[in-house]
Amino acid sequence: MKKSQNGFVLISVLLITTISTIYAFSEIKGNLLQERIGGNQQKEMNARLMAERGVFEVFEYIQLKQGNTSRAVITAALPSAVSHAQFTISNEFYNSSAIPTYITFISTGEDKGATAYLKAKISIKPGTKKPKFEKGVVGCEGITLSGSGVIDSFNSEFGDYNSFKKDSDGTFILDGNGHKIINKGNKGNTGTVVAGANIKLSGDSPINGNVEATGSFESEGSSFVNGNVSANENITINAVNSGNSDPSVTKGLNSGGDVTVNQNAIIKGDINAKEAFNGAITNGGNTLIDGNIVAKFNNGTNTGGIYAGPDIKELECDDIGISAQVSGYEGLKGSGVQTDKNIFSNARTDADWYYTNDLTKNTHGVEFSFSSGQAEYFNDAHRTDSSAPLKLYTLASVNVDFLGESLPEVHVFDNFTLIDQDIVIDGHVKILVTGDFDAQNGSKIKVNKGSSLTIVVLGQITTDDGFRIIEVGDSTATALVDRSPVEFYSAHTSTVDKPIAIDIKGRDLSATIHAVLGHVNIGATASLKGAVRGKTVTISGGDAGDNGLETGMHYDEKLLKSTQGPGANPAIIKYASIYYHYN
């Protein structure tokens, strides 16, 4: 007999299947939830990474700009300077009075709807500053001053040398008695830096500033020093000021060797000698002698005791490593392109101008324009038909590392010769000359106010009596605050055949000279308004010119404002705190 079927197995299977399906859907839902949680966590992580990226970029931006602009400018520029599609910067706080300075900001990172906030505080401790030219004259291995050349100072921020000082709005600056002040000072400090390097004055050649010789110092004739004289070795004062009653040295003498003074010399300050004092002086201060000879004074007393010497530091002459910086420049070329601008309408004979080799500007009476990206020049090598009109050419700049700056625009010439021609500088122009620089017959470098020319010459630099460097243009334009309008750098190494790196003459030369591998000669007609650093320096001044400008070296005191000189230490920039921030 057949048993009845009640479907228990079927029901059981259906029940198990239903439970399994529900469980499977539950697991799927859980996995989807976990994926969403993971995705959101990834978005939040990406947002945090973006916020961190913002903090890092702000730090790098501050490191980059700290030496070139004020901290207030940095903070004002932060939101736009480092903004990115996935993060933004909001400047929250800037404390300019505290040392170190703190910059606090919020970096907001975003990624697909997720947002993260990082609040960061960056500490900025000012670094040490050092001017490019701390002294008016540095002759690393020796300085000779002769004739009637003078070393003194002025400040171009208040007008021209030997003029009445004016402030920025043209108002005369007055002293305490209401008198106008002559722009002429005594900060023409002079020194050597190599062991045993001597300084010698002769003729009627005063130094208005302090003198530091790593070797010996000697003066003769009617030359005098308006300041202190210090030397690691001997000091010899044979000079008698032409005023007879005026001092040969207005302050003191500090010698690491002997001090010898002419009996007619007048020393106003103290005399310190490590070894011995020889001679008699008037109007003296005190002496400190370590030796058996006792100083004799008409006025003043011998204090006795021990004097160790001035200990003038010996330094590297090549303070910027010019040899390494110009390596690879030989053979570098620019590229000239002819334009439609005629120089002359008719051909001329060779007697009417002077030619040199490629990329040289030589046409009489022509003014050439230079900007950072383009320069004008004339080159006869481009003209194949002697009867054709002469054409003006433009020289495109090239990008090459230049005095520590990475790939700026630089104009490259084989030689650079100006004969009765002017160049006008507009903007911050850089020129590299792989040969020689020569300016003759009244040629001028005219620099628009606020512009500058930096020129590096691998060969020799020579100018004549008629050469000028002058500022032109709008008198209301912003002037350079820490550099001269023109900076000459010579990489020429003195040889027996070519000992002179720079032989400069001419009036109103608003420039600095840097020639640490060769000799610098500042001629009898030269009036240099800036500073000079050379392997050796000779200044042979003459009489004042038609404009009354004294020949010699007039140090521009505004150069002390430069903060980018060799040996300057950058600001110390570091993180003070970083933490997550919630709105």
C-alpha positions as CSV (number, residue, x, y, z in Angstrom):
1,M,0.0,0.0,0.0
2,K,1.4,3.4,-1.1
3,K,2.3,6.0,1.6
4,S,0.9,9.5,1.3
5,Q,3.3,12.4,0.2
6,N,3.2,15.6,2.5
7,G,6.0,17.7,0.8
8,F,8.2,18.1,3.9
9,V,11.5,17.9,2.0
10,L,10.4,20.5,-0.5
11,I,9.4,22.9,2.2
12,S,12.7,22.3,4.0
13,V,14.6,23.0,0.8
14,L,12.7,26.1,0.1
15,L,13.2,27.3,3.7
16,I,16.9,26.7,3.6
17,T,17.2,28.4,0.1
18,T,15.3,31.5,1.4
19,I,17.5,31.8,4.5
20,S,20.6,31.4,2.3
21,T,19.4,34.0,-0.1
22,I,18.6,36.5,2.7
23,Y,22.0,35.9,4.2
24,A,23.7,36.3,0.8
25,F,21.9,39.6,0.2
26,S,22.8,40.7,3.7
27,E,26.5,39.9,3.0
28,I,26.3,41.8,-0.3
29,K,24.8,44.8,1.4
30,G,27.5,44.6,4.1
31,N,30.2,44.5,1.5
32,L,28.7,47.4,-0.3
33,L,28.6,49.3,3.0
34,Q,32.3,48.4,3.6
35,E,33.2,49.5,0.1
36,R,31.5,52.8,0.7
37,I,33.2,53.2,4.1
38,G,36.5,52.3,2.5
39,G,35.9,54.7,-0.4
40,N,35.0,57.5,2.0
41,Q,38.1,56.8,4.1
42,Q,40.1,56.9,0.9
43,K,38.6,60.2,-0.1
44,E,39.3,61.6,3.4
45,M,42.8,60.3,3.2
46,N,43.2,62.0,-0.2
47,A,41.8,65.2,1.1
48,R,44.3,65.1,4.0
49,L,47.1,64.4,1.6
50,M,46.0,67.4,-0.5
51,A,45.9,69.5,2.7
52,E,49.5,68.3,3.5
53,R,50.5,69.1,0.0
54,G,49.3,72.6,0.5
55,V,51.3,73.0,3.7
56,F,54.5,71.7,2.0
57,E,54.1,74.0,-1.0
58,V,53.6,77.0,1.3
59,F,56.8,76.0,3.1
60,E,58.7,75.8,-0.1
61,Y,57.2,79.1,-1.3
62,I,58.4,80.8,1.9
63,Q,61.8,79.3,1.5
64,L,62.0,80.6,-2.1
65,K,60.7,84.1,-1.4
66,Q,62.0,84.9,2.1
67,G,65.3,86.5,0.8
68,N,63.6,88.5,-1.9
69,T,60.5,90.1,-0.3
70,S,59.0,91.0,3.0
71,R,57.1,88.5,5.1
72,A,54.0,90.7,4.8
73,V,54.2,90.4,1.0
74,I,54.6,86.6,1.4
75,T,51.5,86.2,3.5
76,A,49.4,88.4,1.2
77,A,50.5,86.3,-1.8
78,L,50.0,82.9,-0.2
79,P,46.4,82.2,-1.2
80,S,47.1,82.9,-4.9
81,A,50.7,81.8,-5.2
82,V,50.2,78.2,-4.1
83,S,46.5,77.6,-4.9
84,H,45.7,74.3,-6.6
85,A,42.5,72.7,-7.9
86,Q,42.5,70.3,-5.0
87,F,43.7,72.5,-2.1
88,T,43.3,76.1,-1.1
89,I,45.3,78.3,1.4
90,S,43.8,80.9,3.7
91,N,46.1,83.1,5.6
92,E,44.9,83.4,9.1
93,F,47.6,85.2,11.1
94,Y,50.9,87.0,10.6
95,N,53.1,88.2,13.5
96,S,55.7,90.6,12.2
97,S,57.0,92.0,15.5
98,A,58.1,88.8,17.2
99,I,61.5,87.2,16.6
100,P,61.2,84.6,15.2
101,T,58.3,85.7,13.0
102,Y,55.4,83.2,12.7
103,I,53.1,82.7,9.8
104,T,50.0,80.7,10.6
105,F,47.6,79.5,7.9
106,I,45.0,76.8,7.1
107,S,45.4,74.4,4.2
108,T,42.1,73.0,2.9
109,G,42.3,69.8,0.9
110,E,39.4,68.4,-1.1
111,D,38.8,65.1,-3.0
112,K,35.4,64.1,-4.4
113,G,33.3,65.8,-1.7
114,A,35.6,65.0,1.2
115,T,37.3,67.9,3.0
116,A,40.2,68.0,5.4
117,Y,41.8,71.0,7.2
118,L,45.4,71.3,8.4
119,K,46.5,74.3,10.4
120,A,50.2,75.0,10.2
121,K,52.5,77.4,11.9
122,I,55.8,78.3,10.3
123,S,58.7,80.0,12.1
124,I,61.0,82.4,10.3
125,K,64.1,83.6,12.0
126,P,66.0,86.3,10.1
127,G,69.4,85.3,8.7
128,T,72.5,87.3,8.8
129,K,72.9,89.9,6.0
130,K,76.1,90.8,4.2
131,P,76.5,93.3,1.4
132,K,78.1,92.5,-1.9
133,F,80.5,95.3,-1.4
134,E,81.2,96.1,2.3
135,K,84.1,98.4,1.5
136,G,84.7,101.0,-1.1
137,V,88.0,99.5,-2.2
138,V,89.2,95.9,-1.8
139,G,92.6,95.0,-3.4
140,C,93.0,91.4,-2.3
141,E,96.8,91.4,-2.8
142,G,97.5,95.1,-2.5
143,I,96.3,98.7,-3.1
144,T,98.3,101.7,-4.4
145,L,96.8,105.2,-4.3
146,S,98.7,108.0,-5.9
147,G,98.4,111.4,-7.5
148,S,95.5,113.4,-6.2
149,G,92.9,110.6,-6.3
150,V,90.5,110.4,-3.3
151,I,88.7,107.6,-1.7
152,D,85.5,108.7,0.1
153,S,81.8,108.0,0.0
154,F,78.3,109.4,-0.7
155,N,74.8,108.0,-0.8
156,S,73.0,108.0,-4.2
157,E,69.7,107.7,-2.5
158,F,70.1,111.4,-1.6
159,G,71.4,112.7,-4.9
160,D,74.6,112.8,-6.8
161,Y,78.1,112.9,-5.3
162,N,79.2,116.3,-3.8
163,S,75.7,117.8,-4.4
164,F,73.3,118.9,-1.7
165,K,71.3,116.0,-0.2
166,K,67.7,115.7,-1.1
167,D,65.0,113.3,0.1
168,S,62.7,111.2,-2.1
169,D,60.4,114.1,-2.8
170,G,63.2,116.5,-3.8
171,T,63.3,118.5,-0.5
172,F,66.7,119.5,0.7
173,I,67.9,117.7,3.8
174,L,69.1,120.1,6.5
175,D,71.4,119.7,9.5
176,G,70.6,120.8,13.0
177,N,71.5,124.3,12.2
178,G,69.2,124.5,9.1
179,H,72.1,124.2,6.7
180,K,72.1,122.1,3.6
181,I,74.2,118.9,3.7
182,I,76.8,118.0,1.1
183,N,76.4,114.4,-0.1
184,K,80.0,113.5,0.7
185,G,81.0,111.1,3.5
186,N,83.9,109.2,5.2
187,K,82.7,105.6,4.7
188,G,85.2,104.9,1.9
189,N,86.7,102.0,3.9
190,T,89.6,100.3,2.2
191,G,91.3,97.0,2.8
192,T,93.2,93.9,1.6
193,V,92.3,90.3,2.4
194,V,95.3,88.1,1.4
195,A,98.1,87.5,3.9
196,G,100.9,90.0,3.6
197,A,99.1,92.4,1.2
198,N,100.2,96.0,1.6
199,I,98.5,99.4,1.1
200,K,100.5,102.4,0.0
201,L,99.5,106.1,-0.3
202,S,101.5,108.7,-2.0
203,G,101.1,112.2,-3.5
204,D,98.0,114.1,-2.3
205,S,95.7,111.1,-2.1
206,P,93.4,111.0,1.0
207,I,91.3,108.1,2.2
208,N,88.1,109.2,4.0
209,G,87.4,106.0,5.8
210,N,89.1,103.2,7.8
211,V,92.0,101.3,6.4
212,E,92.7,97.6,7.1
213,A,95.8,96.0,5.7
214,T,96.6,92.3,6.1
215,G,100.2,93.3,5.4
216,S,101.8,96.7,6.0
217,F,100.6,100.3,5.5
218,E,102.7,103.2,4.3
219,S,101.9,106.8,3.5
220,E,104.1,109.5,2.1
221,G,103.8,112.9,0.5
222,S,100.8,114.9,1.7
223,S,98.3,112.0,1.7
224,F,96.2,111.4,4.9
225,V,93.6,109.1,6.3
226,N,90.4,110.4,7.8
227,G,89.8,107.3,10.0
228,N,91.7,104.5,11.7
229,V,94.7,102.7,10.2
230,S,95.1,99.0,11.1
231,A,97.7,96.6,9.8
232,N,98.7,93.1,10.7
233,E,102.3,94.1,10.0
234,N,104.1,97.5,10.1
235,I,102.7,101.0,9.8
236,T,104.9,103.8,8.5
237,I,103.6,107.4,8.4
238,N,105.9,109.6,6.4
239,A,103.1,111.7,5.1
240,V,102.5,115.2,6.3
241,N,99.1,116.7,5.5
242,S,99.4,119.6,3.1
243,G,97.5,121.7,5.7
244,N,100.6,121.4,8.1
245,S,98.4,121.7,11.2
246,D,96.0,119.0,9.9
247,P,96.5,115.4,11.0
248,S,98.1,112.7,8.9
249,V,95.7,110.3,10.6
250,T,92.5,111.6,12.3
251,K,92.0,108.6,14.5
252,G,94.3,105.8,15.7
253,L,97.0,103.4,14.5
254,N,96.8,99.7,15.3
255,S,99.8,97.6,14.2
256,G,100.7,94.0,14.6
257,G,104.4,95.0,14.0
258,D,106.3,98.3,14.3
259,V,104.9,101.8,14.1
260,T,107.1,104.5,12.6
261,V,105.9,108.1,12.4
262,N,107.6,111.1,10.8
263,Q,108.4,113.7,13.3
264,N,106.2,116.2,11.5
265,A,103.2,113.9,11.3
266,I,100.1,114.5,13.5
267,I,98.2,111.5,14.8
268,K,94.9,112.4,16.6
269,G,94.1,109.0,18.1
270,D,95.8,106.3,20.1
271,I,98.7,104.3,18.8
272,N,98.8,100.6,19.5
273,A,101.9,98.6,18.4
274,K,102.7,95.0,19.1
275,E,106.4,95.4,18.6
276,A,107.8,99.0,18.9
277,F,107.1,102.6,18.3
278,N,109.6,104.9,16.5
279,G,109.3,108.6,16.1
280,A,107.7,111.6,17.7
281,I,104.1,112.8,17.2
282,T,102.0,115.7,18.2
283,N,98.4,115.9,19.4
284,G,98.4,112.2,20.2
285,G,96.3,110.0,22.3
286,N,97.5,107.0,24.3
287,T,100.0,104.3,23.3
288,L,100.1,100.7,24.2
289,I,103.5,99.2,23.3
290,D,104.7,95.6,23.7
291,G,108.5,96.1,23.4
292,N,111.5,97.8,24.8
293,I,111.0,101.2,23.1
294,V,108.8,103.7,24.9
295,A,106.7,106.0,22.8
296,K,107.5,109.7,23.1
297,F,104.6,112.2,23.0
298,N,104.3,115.9,23.0
299,N,100.8,115.3,24.2
300,G,99.4,112.2,25.7
301,T,100.9,109.4,27.8
302,N,102.2,105.9,27.4
303,T,99.8,103.5,29.1
304,G,102.1,100.5,28.9
305,G,100.7,97.0,28.8
306,I,100.4,94.3,26.2
307,Y,98.9,94.7,22.7
308,A,98.2,91.6,20.7
309,G,97.7,93.3,17.3
310,P,94.6,94.1,15.3
311,D,94.1,90.5,13.9
312,I,92.6,91.5,10.5
313,K,91.0,88.5,9.0
314,E,92.4,86.9,5.9
315,L,89.7,85.9,3.4
316,E,89.3,84.3,0.0
317,C,89.8,86.9,-2.8
318,D,87.4,85.1,-5.2
319,D,84.4,85.6,-3.0
320,I,81.9,84.4,-5.6
321,G,83.9,81.6,-7.3
322,I,84.0,83.5,-10.7
323,S,86.3,80.9,-12.3
324,A,83.7,78.1,-11.8
325,Q,80.8,80.3,-12.7
326,V,82.2,81.2,-16.2
327,S,83.4,77.7,-17.1
328,G,81.8,76.5,-20.3
329,Y,81.2,80.1,-21.6
330,E,83.9,79.9,-24.2
331,G,82.4,79.5,-27.7
332,L,78.9,80.5,-26.6
333,K,77.1,82.4,-29.3
334,G,74.1,84.7,-29.7
335,S,71.9,84.9,-32.8
336,G,71.4,88.1,-34.9
337,V,68.4,88.8,-37.1
338,Q,68.3,91.7,-39.6
339,T,65.5,94.3,-39.2
340,D,64.2,97.0,-41.6
341,K,65.7,99.8,-39.6
342,N,68.5,101.5,-41.6
343,I,71.4,103.0,-39.8
344,F,72.6,105.0,-42.8
345,S,71.0,105.7,-46.1
346,N,74.2,105.4,-48.1
347,A,77.3,103.3,-47.9
348,R,80.4,104.6,-46.2
349,T,84.1,103.8,-46.4
350,D,85.9,101.7,-43.8
351,A,87.5,104.9,-42.4
352,D,84.2,106.0,-41.1
353,W,83.8,103.2,-38.5
354,Y,85.6,100.5,-36.8
355,Y,84.9,96.8,-37.1
356,T,85.7,93.8,-35.0
357,N,84.5,90.3,-35.2
358,D,81.0,88.8,-34.8
359,L,78.3,90.2,-32.7
360,T,80.0,93.6,-32.1
361,K,78.2,97.0,-32.2
362,N,80.3,99.6,-34.2
363,T,78.7,102.5,-36.0
364,H,79.6,106.1,-35.1
365,G,76.9,108.3,-33.6
366,V,74.3,105.5,-33.2
367,E,72.3,104.8,-30.0
368,F,71.4,101.1,-29.5
369,S,68.6,99.8,-27.3
370,F,69.0,96.9,-24.9
371,S,66.2,95.1,-23.1
372,S,66.3,91.8,-21.2
373,G,65.1,89.9,-24.3
374,Q,66.5,91.8,-27.2
375,A,69.6,93.9,-28.1
376,E,70.4,96.0,-31.2
377,Y,73.8,95.8,-32.9
378,F,75.6,96.4,-36.2
379,N,77.9,93.9,-37.8
380,D,79.5,94.5,-41.2
381,A,79.9,90.7,-41.7
382,H,76.2,90.5,-42.5
383,R,76.5,93.0,-45.4
384,T,77.7,91.4,-48.7
385,D,77.1,94.5,-50.9
386,S,79.3,97.4,-49.9
387,S,77.0,99.9,-51.7
388,A,73.9,98.7,-49.8
389,P,72.5,100.6,-46.9
390,L,73.8,99.6,-43.5
391,K,71.2,97.5,-41.5
392,L,70.5,97.3,-37.8
393,Y,70.4,93.9,-36.4
394,T,68.7,92.5,-33.3
395,L,70.3,90.0,-31.0
396,A,68.0,87.5,-29.3
397,S,69.0,86.5,-25.8
398,V,69.9,83.0,-24.8
399,N,69.2,81.2,-21.5
400,V,72.3,80.3,-19.6
401,D,73.3,80.1,-15.9
402,F,74.6,83.5,-15.0
403,L,76.3,84.5,-11.7
404,G,74.3,82.0,-9.6
405,E,71.0,82.7,-11.4
406,S,69.5,79.7,-13.2
407,L,68.9,80.3,-16.9
408,P,68.0,84.0,-17.2
409,E,68.0,85.8,-20.5
410,V,71.5,86.8,-21.5
411,H,72.9,88.6,-24.5
412,V,76.1,86.9,-25.7
413,F,78.8,88.8,-27.7
414,D,82.2,87.7,-29.0
415,N,83.6,91.2,-28.4
416,F,81.8,94.4,-27.4
417,T,83.2,97.6,-28.8
418,L,81.7,101.0,-28.6
419,I,83.3,103.9,-30.5
420,D,81.4,107.2,-30.2
421,Q,78.2,105.2,-29.6
422,D,75.7,104.9,-26.7
423,I,73.7,101.9,-25.4
424,V,70.4,102.5,-23.6
425,I,69.5,99.9,-20.9
426,D,65.8,99.4,-20.2
427,G,65.0,96.7,-17.7
428,H,67.4,94.3,-16.0
429,V,69.8,93.4,-18.8
430,K,72.6,90.8,-18.6
431,I,75.5,90.7,-21.1
432,L,78.2,88.0,-21.5
433,V,81.3,89.0,-23.6
434,T,83.5,86.0,-24.4
435,G,86.2,88.3,-25.6
436,D,87.1,92.0,-24.7
437,F,85.0,95.0,-23.8
438,D,86.2,98.4,-25.2
439,A,84.5,101.8,-25.0
440,Q,86.1,104.8,-26.7
441,N,85.6,108.3,-28.0
442,G,82.9,109.5,-25.6
443,S,80.7,106.4,-25.6
444,K,78.1,106.1,-22.9
445,I,76.1,103.5,-21.1
446,K,72.7,105.1,-20.4
447,V,70.7,103.3,-17.8
448,N,67.0,104.1,-17.4
449,K,66.3,104.9,-13.8
450,G,65.3,101.7,-12.0
451,S,67.0,99.5,-14.7
452,S,70.4,97.8,-14.4
453,L,73.1,96.2,-16.5
454,T,75.2,93.3,-15.3
455,I,78.1,92.5,-17.7
456,V,80.5,89.6,-17.4
457,V,83.6,89.8,-19.6
458,L,86.0,86.9,-20.0
459,G,88.7,89.1,-21.6
460,Q,89.9,92.6,-20.8
461,I,87.8,95.7,-20.1
462,T,89.2,99.1,-21.4
463,T,87.6,102.5,-21.5
464,D,88.9,106.0,-22.3
465,D,88.7,109.4,-20.7
466,G,85.4,110.2,-22.5
467,F,83.5,107.2,-21.3
468,R,80.4,107.8,-19.1
469,I,77.9,105.7,-17.2
470,I,74.8,107.7,-16.3
471,E,71.2,107.2,-15.2
472,V,68.6,108.7,-17.5
473,G,64.8,108.8,-17.8
474,D,61.9,109.7,-15.5
475,S,63.2,111.2,-12.3
476,T,60.1,109.9,-10.5
477,A,60.9,106.3,-11.4
478,T,61.9,104.0,-8.5
479,A,65.7,103.8,-8.3
480,L,67.7,100.7,-7.4
481,V,67.9,100.4,-3.7
482,D,70.9,98.1,-3.1
483,R,73.1,98.0,-6.3
484,S,74.7,100.3,-8.8
485,P,73.2,100.9,-12.3
486,V,76.0,98.9,-13.9
487,E,78.0,95.9,-12.5
488,F,81.2,94.8,-14.2
489,Y,82.5,91.3,-13.6
490,S,85.9,90.4,-15.1
491,A,87.0,86.8,-15.4
492,H,90.4,87.7,-16.9
493,T,93.4,86.2,-15.2
494,S,96.5,88.5,-15.2
495,T,99.4,87.3,-17.3
496,V,102.8,88.7,-18.1
497,D,101.5,89.9,-21.5
498,K,98.1,91.0,-20.2
499,P,98.3,91.9,-16.5
500,I,95.4,94.3,-16.4
501,A,91.8,92.9,-16.2
502,I,90.1,96.3,-16.0
503,D,91.6,99.6,-17.1
504,I,88.9,102.2,-16.6
505,K,88.8,105.9,-17.2
506,G,86.1,108.4,-17.6
507,R,83.8,110.5,-15.4
508,D,80.4,109.9,-13.7
509,L,80.9,106.1,-13.7
510,S,78.0,104.8,-11.6
511,A,79.2,101.2,-11.4
512,T,80.7,98.5,-9.3
513,I,83.8,96.5,-10.4
514,H,84.6,92.9,-9.5
515,A,87.9,91.5,-11.0
516,V,89.4,89.2,-8.4
517,L,91.6,87.3,-11.0
518,G,93.4,90.4,-12.4
519,H,94.7,93.9,-11.8
520,V,92.3,96.8,-11.7
521,N,93.6,100.3,-12.8
522,I,91.4,103.3,-12.1
523,G,93.0,106.0,-14.2
524,A,93.9,109.6,-13.5
525,T,90.7,110.8,-15.1
526,A,88.3,108.3,-13.6
527,S,85.6,109.1,-11.1
528,L,84.0,105.8,-10.1
529,K,80.8,106.1,-8.0
530,G,80.2,102.6,-6.6
531,A,82.8,100.1,-5.3
532,V,85.7,98.0,-6.6
533,R,87.2,94.6,-5.7
534,G,90.2,93.4,-7.6
535,K,93.2,91.1,-7.2
536,T,95.2,94.4,-6.9
537,V,93.9,97.9,-7.3
538,T,95.8,101.0,-8.4
539,I,94.1,104.5,-8.2
540,S,96.1,107.3,-9.8
541,G,93.8,110.3,-9.5
542,G,94.2,113.6,-11.3
543,D,92.6,117.0,-11.0
544,A,88.8,117.5,-10.8
545,G,87.1,117.7,-14.2
546,D,84.9,120.5,-15.6
547,N,82.0,119.4,-13.4
548,G,84.2,119.6,-10.3
549,L,83.9,115.8,-9.6
550,E,87.0,114.6,-7.8
551,T,88.8,111.7,-9.4
552,G,89.2,108.5,-7.6
553,M,86.7,106.2,-5.9
554,H,83.5,107.4,-4.3
555,Y,81.8,104.5,-2.4
556,D,78.0,104.5,-2.7
557,E,76.8,103.8,0.8
558,K,73.5,102.4,-0.5
559,L,75.5,99.3,-1.4
560,L,75.5,98.4,2.3
561,K,71.8,97.6,1.9
562,S,72.5,94.6,-0.2
563,T,71.7,91.4,1.6
564,Q,72.9,88.9,-1.0
565,G,76.6,89.2,-0.6
566,P,78.9,86.2,-0.2
567,G,78.8,84.8,3.3
568,A,75.3,85.9,4.0
569,N,73.3,83.3,5.9
570,P,69.7,82.8,4.8
571,A,66.8,82.9,7.2
572,I,66.1,79.8,9.3
573,I,62.6,78.6,8.3
574,K,61.0,75.6,10.1
575,Y,57.7,74.1,11.1
576,A,56.5,75.2,14.5
577,S,53.3,73.1,14.5
578,I,50.9,71.2,12.2
579,Y,47.6,69.7,13.4
580,Y,44.2,68.8,12.0
581,H,41.7,71.6,12.2
582,Y,37.9,71.4,12.3
583,N,35.5,74.1,11.4
